[in-house]
Amino acid sequence: MSADELKAKIRDVPDWPEKGVIFRDIMPLLADHEALNETIDHIAAWAKPKKPDIVVGGEARGFFIGSAVAYSLGCGFVPARRPGKLPLATIGAEYALEYGTNALELQADAFEGGSRVLIHDDVLATGGTSKAMAGLVEQLGGDVVGMAFIIELDFLNGREQISDYDVFSLIHY
Amino acid sequence: MSADELKAKIRDVPDWPEKGVIFRDIMPLLADHEALNETIDHIAAWAKPKKPDIVVGGEARGFFIGSAVAYSLGCGFVPARRPGKLPLATIGAEYALEYGTNALELQADAFEGGSRVLIHDDVLATGGTSKAMAGLVEQLGGDVVGMAFIIELDFLNGREQISDYDVFSLIHY
């Protein structure tokens, strides 16, 4: 399946979660076994030459295929979670979103220093979430070898915020 | 890796998230590429003969490996989400937890009627979450062919609540 065929599985939801926003609903893509499989394979194929050890996915939508990408690559999976969701010592970051603000945490011993880390989220919008995740990974001594998304909203220019990194998005709007 | 070796990757956190609860922290298991791989393979091997079409995972911890199990089985993945997180028409259920209450929703067109569905969550505790997910799946005309967990807290007798279903847990406490 090409990126265009996968894009055809995504549903546009106007004025959700706020008026004026077109939400791209990936539920039909995830529920279609062939589209899910191809989405994971496309992202893993891009990431493989970067030899990641760990995939970090952001709560909650970055968990949808994060571990499947990790499984396909033979990596471990580390969830970046909302504040208060992870036990033991954590580090955290706040950041601005396309709509609102948010925060994420990693456990302080989430991976070994020097690990090669692939950042994953479902959508690259303003880039704020991914930049915050990369900052947390680097604070723990990880090396961000790439960032991979299912969708990129080109008109929000998120790439400008993460221009220091190697970025891949499967589907563009 | 045997179930005992995988269990050794899980960390006990006493008095979290509430006093008197021992939280079983699976983060070190997920972050270890070999342990993650084996956990997914064990669950997929159990589920495969049941020929599921869809894996349903519960927010948020049931997303950690839900799509990886789906990928391994060649299934689609459907996230059961917290209220207000899914666009378009949904159905919902409330249920009691080991600590507190909660609610989950599925999109009304999440899968086709007659689909064979594997329910997945990280932990089988009281069984309330899984029973609620199964009820939602059945409301949409799905056939629950099994329920698979990473961890089962045997002393909470969750299996009694879901005795109508075929249940697998990789690691027991």
Interface residues (C-beta under 8 A of the other chain):
Chain A: R11 V13 W16 P17 F23 D25 M27 L30 A31 D32 H33 L36 N37 I40 D53 I54 E59 A60 F63 F64 I65 G66 S67 A68 A70 Y71 S72 G74 C75 G76 F77 V78 P79 R81 K85 L86 P87 L88 Q107 A110 F111
Chain B: R11 V13 W16 P17 F23 D25 M27 L30 A31 D32 H33 A35 L36 N37 I40 D53 I54 E59 A60 F63 F64 I65 G66 S67 A68 A70 Y71 S72 G74 C75 G76 F77 V78 P79 R81 K85 L86 P87 L88 Q107 A110 F111
